[in-house]
Amino acid sequence: MTLIPLAYLVVRTGEAGWTRITEELLTRRVSRLALHTLGLATVVTVGCLLLGVGAAFLVVRTNLPMRRLFAVLAALPLAVPTYIAAFTWVSTVDGFEGFWPAALVLTLCSYPYVFLPVAAALAGSDPAQEEVSRSLGRGGWATFTAVTLRQIRPALTGGGLLVALYVLADFGAVSILRADTFTRAIFIAFDLGFDRTGALVLSLVLVGLTVLILAGETATRRPGRRYASLRGARRSPTRIDLGRWGWPAVGGLTAVALLALGVPAASLARRLAEGVSRPGDWTEVATAAGNSLSLSLAGAALTMLLALPLGLLTARAPGMISTVLERLSYLSHALPGLVIGLSLVFFGINVVYPLYQSTALLALGYAALFLPLATAAVTGAAAQAPPVLEDVARSLGRGPVTVLRTVTLPLTLPGIAAGVALVFLACMKELPATLLLRPTGTDTLATELWTNTSVAAYAAAAPYAALLVGLSSVPTWLLTARTGVLIKENQS
Amino acid sequence: MRAPVRTPLLSLACAGLLLLGATACGGESAPTDDAAPASDKKITLYSGRSESLVKPLLEKFTQQSGITVEVRYAGTAAMATQLLEEGEKSPADAFLAQDAGALGAVAKKGLFAPLPADVVAKVPQTYRASSGQWVGVTARSRVLVYNPDLVPAAQLPASVFDLTGPAWKGKVGVAPTNASFQAFVTAVTVQHGEARAKEFLAGLKANAPQVREGNAPIVEEVDAGKLAVGLVNHYYLGEIAHERGTTPEKMKAKLHFFPNGDTGALVNVAGIGVLKKAAQDPDVRTFVDYLLGPEAQTYFAEKTYEYPVVGGVPAPAYAPALDTLKVPAVDLNELDRLEATINLIKESGLVP
């Protein structure tokens, strides 16, 4: 399924012939773009790791004041599409463009990809190991680097990988802030004279970069290592007393929240106040909201349906095939939505014509884009559910299907729900593939937002933006709740 | 639980790949629908023009004709790319595009049917394809938008080529990824040759231009006094005035139309082409006639501040009449020679 975009790329670039491909590839421009793209991905990933781990640690492991509020605030940027964030930043700060501004906006928008899994891992990890480490004479910092970081390592690398690939595929921030990456060059190639070949050759290079990043991440994995504690009795870890550092920490997290959420909110409010254009009428807005919800739900459901076997296979039967399949799904995740959209136009026209411009094909497009989000959630949940339980059920005479239904699925259900929520959010924000694949006449919040801003009707666009962020904050809240940081504690 | 999961997934993937390969190599046999041209009171329109501009007009059309218009909206470039990818199996009956270059690219692929002679005859020769495969619906002029506080009217350049001079260093806003800028560069090539175009772009690049993503931000910045001048289309000032609840006259930013047939005053069109399968569709014909009729032409002049292309319809407020403009002698049909232009723009370093 995720092979469709790859096959499309190969077919279309193959038509162009080698001379054209080498002509496009072997230029200084391509190497410059590669450097910029990798540089941006590195800076943003490092930024997100620092911000995400820092916020997660403060919220989960310290006596930070109002920590549950900050947990929600730290996850909420997930509901803000990069194109809204970038647009609001540009209209707030003069001359806000280029590499570093793009890195800032991307970091602020995507650090929840690190925060959420790390917070969950920190909340769920066994404090006993840390206590042992400290009792053996290690200091706080040494324990953090030697024990804690090691415990949350899968969450760290998983989150970091999602951020890096997100940066590769993002078009909103890089095009508005004019940072030169492959994705921006691909969009420009389409804009400049509908140059499909040029754009698709660049996409192939992007696939190459993705393979590079995936290989790097795979190398940091230790096969067969189980990180989650299998012990039943869970205790909350002890919280570090921040002492006089409490308020500076609050100040820091507030500043991040203001930059990530406050700037877009203030700018949208200003646009709404300044402009006189208004959205058509409220039924139009409601219809767009309904379409956004139902299309995203269809996308999330299909994605999870495809991810479930893949995720369980990866967790329970690790091997060549499962690894290759899982890694393959990441490739299309790093391709821009426009390329995925076009590949499915090609697939729809030539293979499944009756489905062309139907919700089903759009949902398939979402699945191609966001499969890894769902697979990672399933794999993570399955890895934490001890396989021993399945073995016991089998030994007691239950068939494989019954075991799957009565043991594996219930155990992984929270992970599945989190995966669905994550994909749902991504679908709500998606724009380029939605424009290409949606059923004719179907408007969503994202497309309405786009159509209004393209004619400078910013005030008319603002309610759509607000609604998009507002509706997205519901699944975001669910995701935060799942990390366990919102639970009130009886002890400590 | 290994086997039951692995096999179907793999075989599905393989089957998909095979199918793709097969059809991709097999070439397309399009279902040419030459059935009797009966009216089904329904057409499918691909619109590269924005929904908020087009929708009210289409509602009027449906009210009058009883013909339902199913519309897909997307950017003109993306829409053209989608049409090229769909080929002859496209569900579209007609393509309403923002610029002549996109119409030219689709026409070049042989996807448009020639329009009937009496439709073509309504539009002046300057604003349609010589092959009759598309016609302009509205015209728009390239202008220099300026802030009179920063640049007094007396110091405005007589030619767009003056903007590469030292007086304009760091002052000029451009949107090189925008289709209308590309059309302008093509026009320079057509009028003055490739060497001159190359020289102009290099000069512009060396003059520290203020590159922006689109025309609207340029006009906003000029209006706010953050930018002295910018190369844009004339109607953006109207759009932004409209958004602010005022008129173009009351905006700080003013428009300068380059005189004497300078390439900087290129007049481009937004237009429509009809796809082959809809060549005989009477509903599509009714629609094209409506777009070129007085009601639609007046609507565009009033709501989008563009020039009507059909005679007898008043020009938009706050713009000199189209026939008083000294328009450069550029054949819009040549605007589909984009490849060379794009290479020029890419080489200039104005885009990544």
Interface residues (C-beta under 8 A of the other chain):
Chain A: M1 L3 I4 A7 Y8 V11 R29 R32 L33 H36 V90 D94 S175 I176 R178 D180 R184 A185 I188 F190 D191 L192 G193 F194 D195 R196 E274 G275 V276 S277 P309 L310 L312 L313 R316 A317 I321 S322 L325 L338 L342 V345 F346 F347 I349 N350 V351 Y353 Y356 Q357 P400 V403 L404 P432 L435 L436 R438 T440 G441 D443 T447 T451 N452 S454 V455 A456 A457 Y458 A459 A460
Chain B: M1 R2 P4 V5 R6 L9 L10 L12 A13 G16 L17 L19 L20 G21 T23 A24 E28 T44 S50 E51 S52 L53 E70 V71 R72 Y73 A74 G75 A77 A78 A80 T81 Q82 L84 E85 E86 G87 K89 S90 P91 G101 A102 A105 T177 N178 A179 Q182 V211 E213 A216 P217 E220 K226 Y236 E239 I240 H242 E243 R244 G245 L338 E339 T341 I342 I345 K346 V351 P352
